[in-house]
Amino acid sequence: MLTKYGRVIVKFATLLDVAQSAGVSYATADRVVNKRGGVAQKSVVRVQDAIEKLGYERDEMAANLARKRVYRFHFLLPDDSNDFFAALNAALRSHQNQSNLLRTRFHATRVPAFSEAAIVDALDSIDPAITDCVCLVAFDTPTVTAAVRRAKMRGLKIVTLVSDIAAIERNHYVGIDNLVAGKTAGRMMGLAHTSRAGRVLPIIGANRAYDHTQRLRGFRELLQTHFPSVHLLDPVKSHDEALTIHRVLGDAWAAHPDLTGVYNVGAGNDGLIDWVSGIAPMTRPVMVIHELLPKSRAALEVGLIDAVIDQKPYEAIGEALRIMRQLVDAKSVTQDATLITPAIYLCENLPPIFTNVPANPHTLSNRILSQ
């Protein structure tokens, strides 16, 4: 730490500092740091001791620029068939516009939502000669898991996004803890009922989607443990389709006029909001959903829904890119430290609408909403 004119200036150790401290040439220190071999063991030890003493940290970006490395990433994302997947794709495009700063080459393949075969075919077709790491929204099924295993055997790094598979099969997962998210939804639903009895309908996109099954499990466990007077109806499947959600809600309302709550585990909230808007506000069920998008934000503001759990798609894509770079650079990554913390929005704590900052898809959505 140096001082100049009364100011504190922090000086970070450079590779030249390490070489001088170790009494070796810059080239020798560089070979040790970058693990290129060809250095006597005694010199390796001196360089390592100097690194520890000086607190030297390798500048990965500078090293990549020096050797002209380009990160080659491939994203397999569901198409824009629902609002959340559209936001996820928008987030990727936003980050892609900044990729020149990080020497990152993107390739994206959109697959039909909930199509197991499409995921497998796309994953099997990725060439490791031109790709370092793949990020995909996965299905926890034997065929998808087998395709992931084949991709890793071909030398690809695999990051699952939003929806996970068995930890032993992929390299890393980026997203929220979906079990905890489901429990959070259960807690909000239970508190909305206080001590009175209730009848709640969960809507799930697909049983093959690990994020959906984990959320439903957490939701059920929380209600059964802490709010046993709230009865959970059998979940209905929607494939995250707005029209399907609109229909199943109408069916459930006809069959259970005493329905007191609805939890939509996945997407397709446009159908839910359209349905609930046709019910008198004082008689509607408590509504808990996922993802803060234009229509869900507007519905929250006017009192058509009660709570939104948002998993921050822009932040998730950014975290995925960071983890993918670390995997390619052979750095260790711990799972617990990289989970996305979801945001819980009520009508009182909605984030401000910005009209001049288009980077975040929440911002893009808010611009659309404000027009």
VENZI-V51717 format. One record per backbone hydrogen bond with DSSP energy under -0.5 kcal/mol. CO is the residue of the C=O (numbers start at 1). NH is the residue of the N-H. Records with the same first field share a line. If there is no record, write none. Layout:
CO->NH, NH
//
This chain:
2->9
4->7
7->4, 9
8->10
9->2, 11
10->12
14->18
15->19
16->20
17->21
18->22
19->23, 24
25->29
26->30
27->31
28->32
29->33
30->34
31->36, 37
32->35
40->43, 44
41->45
42->46
43->47
44->48
45->49
46->50
47->51
48->52
49->53
50->54
51->55, 56
58->60
59->63
60->64
61->65
62->66
63->67
64->69
65->68
71->73, 105
72->132, 133
73->107
74->135
75->77, 109
76->137
77->111
79->81, 82
82->86
83->87
84->88
85->89
86->90
87->91
88->92
89->93
90->94
91->95
92->96
93->97
95->98
96->99
98->101
99->102, 104
100->103
103->71
104->106
105->73
107->75
109->77
111->79
112->115
114->116
115->119
116->120
117->121
118->122
119->123
120->124
121->125
123->126
126->128
127->130, 131
132->157
133->74
134->159
135->76
136->138, 161
139->141
141->145
142->146
143->147
144->148
145->149
146->150
147->151
148->152
149->153
150->154
151->156
152->155
157->134
158->171, 172
159->136
160->174
161->163
163->138
166->169, 170
172->160
174->162
175->340
176->178
177->181
178->182
179->183
180->184
181->185
182->186
183->187
184->188
185->189
186->190
187->191
188->192
189->193
190->193, 194
193->196
198->231
199->260, 261
200->202, 233
201->263
202->236
203->265, 266
204->238, 239
205->239
206->209
208->140, 210
209->213
210->214
211->215
212->216
213->217
214->218
215->219
216->220
217->221
218->222
219->223
220->224
221->225
222->226, 227
223->227
227->230
229->198, 231
231->200, 233
236->204
238->241
240->242
241->245
242->246
243->247
244->248
245->249
246->250
247->251
248->252
249->253
250->254
251->255
252->256
256->259
260->286
261->201
262->288
263->203, 265
266->290
268->271, 272
269->273
270->274
271->275
272->276
273->277
275->278
276->279
280->283, 284
286->262, 288
287->306, 307
288->264
289->309
291->293
293->297
294->298
295->299
296->300
297->301
298->302
299->303, 304, 305
300->303
307->289
308->310, 345
309->291
310->343
312->316
313->317
314->318
315->319
316->320
317->321
318->322
319->323
320->324
321->325
322->326
323->327
324->328
325->329
326->331
327->330
335->338
336->339
340->342
343->310, 345
345->308
346->349
347->350
352->354
360->363, 364
361->365
362->366
363->367
364->368
365->369
366->370
367->371
368->371
//
